[in-house]
């Protein structure tokens, strides 16, 4: 069974700084990784898929990288509106399975 | 513009069967490569993918809940229905339906690009 991990659990960053979030897979998943943002009381929003492709309408200050078992989401020039929980999610084509990580909470100081 | 909305009971008793309906607009499950998924989130916890249904009626479920889940669609009503049997208090969660993004370049279904508002379901006697 594939397991996704995320670190740190919580990240506190000042406005204007950058945040680096990590996601790991217990086995290689190539580039089959997506990232979501979920603000309190809201549904998740897809940010990135295929490790580094931004979803429609996502600003360029969200970027993703990695491959295999280690992935990173970087949020540059952090704004107060970026305060949220960020989830990574792997996907496979056969069998079709989606597995989410436990999330990283980003607080803006 | 794609929209989805979940509907169903707010409270179910242990051992009962949960039926949730996802009503959507802005796309059709008659069209090739279209798929809709279900995801849940217990209060204060992480997201968990449950199941999905494709335009061709094929379905897939998370292995841990495979025997309890059924997903069907009614293309004439633009609805997808999730059924979960033998509900337990640990199944208390917000249940989301979502449109699944198909990446034509890779041929993969890569994630959930539009979500419903979610439906909180509490399992309690």
Interface residues (C-beta under 8 A of the other chain):
Chain A: X1 X32 X34 X36 X38 X43 X44 X45 X46 X49 X50 X53 X55 X56 X87 X89 X91 X93 X95 X96 X97 X98 X99 X100 X101 X102 X103
Chain B: X37 X39 X46 X47 X48 X49 X52 X60 X62 X63 X96 X101 X103 X106 X107 X108 X109 X110 X111 X112 X113 X115 X116 X117 X118
